[in-house]
Amino acid sequence: MRVGAVALPLVGLALLACSRETPAARAPAGVVTDDLGREVTVSPRPLRIASLSPAATEILFAVGCGAAIVLRDGWSDAPAEANAIPAVTGFTPSAEAILSARPELVLVSYPPAALAAALDTAHVRFAAFSPPDLAGVARSLRAIGALCGETARGEHIAVVFEGRVEEARRRVAQRPRVRVYYEMDAVDPTRPYTVGRGSFGHELIEAAGGDNAFAAGPAAWFQVSTEAVLAADPDVIVIGDADAIEAPQSIATLRARTGWSSLRAIRAGRVVSVPKDLCDRPGPRLAEGVLALARSLHPDAFDGAPPSGEAP
């Protein structure tokens, strides 16, 4: 997850701002409740959708509504077909650019106040989804499916997602838990980003059979110092940005940091990497991220066989 350069405004702020008590699953028929607690009416299938969140874009394609996307944010790069859709870039989406695409529905992670006001003034429906936990991801799969006219497919994708997360939990349930430091962004290697309680990244670690070394941190994600990591001395280090475009990390780059070679995880060679896009986007592929991390933390729980179940 590229916190400093990519996802913080459109994804990270929502994790800090949203409540867990906004489940779309409890909304009345014909209405979904987004992660800002707003009720959004389900209307006939929209033909023009602006998707300003990489997770929402993946969900729309997964439920069969990718062809309706007329505008995306610059970080929505999966599936590959998304790259052909016109994009808005920058940390603060331009209301003028979004409205010029004439969307019937706008999906965002967390809309700046000015954008929300502009959409309301233009009478354009919008919904915000930035789930803080795995249950919230399943809710957003169902809600976005309903909003784009594919309720049954959204339900199917959500059920598959929940089943694969449960598979990971089941496989590691009897294994000794390990203390994990999860590094999601190290553009500044002296103060890398990690996850705290209140983020789906924290729950990903727990579902995969780990204990988050920084669960008690001050925010859903935050920067940590070298001293804090050395004091935590985790059993396993998980590199979430090994395949990042900017400042990719490896066990060699970690070992080169001042003091890090003394960490037990590095001495024991317990440094693992997970695919960035599987673990930093609260969409259908996050279930694959949970399984990938579970396999990395507890390879014996999988007996060398691929995980069972249908991919979302």
Buried (B, 14 or more C-beta within 10 A) or exposed (E): BBBBBBBBBBBBBBBBBBEEEBBBEEBEEEEBBBBBEEBBEBEEBBBBBBBBBBBBBBBBBBBBBBEBBBBBBBBBBBEEEBEEBEBBEEEEBBBEBBBEBEBBBBBBBBBBEEBBEBBEEBEBBBBBBBBBBBBBBBBBBBBBBBBBBBBEBBBBBBBBBBBBBBBBBEBBEEEEBBBBBBBBBBBEBEBBBBBBBBBBBBBBBBBBBBBBBBBEBEBBBBBBEBEBBBEBEBBBBBBBBBBBEEBBBEBEBBBEBEEBEEBEBBEEEBBBBBBBBBBBBBBBBBBBBBBBBBBBBBEEBBEEEEBEBEEB
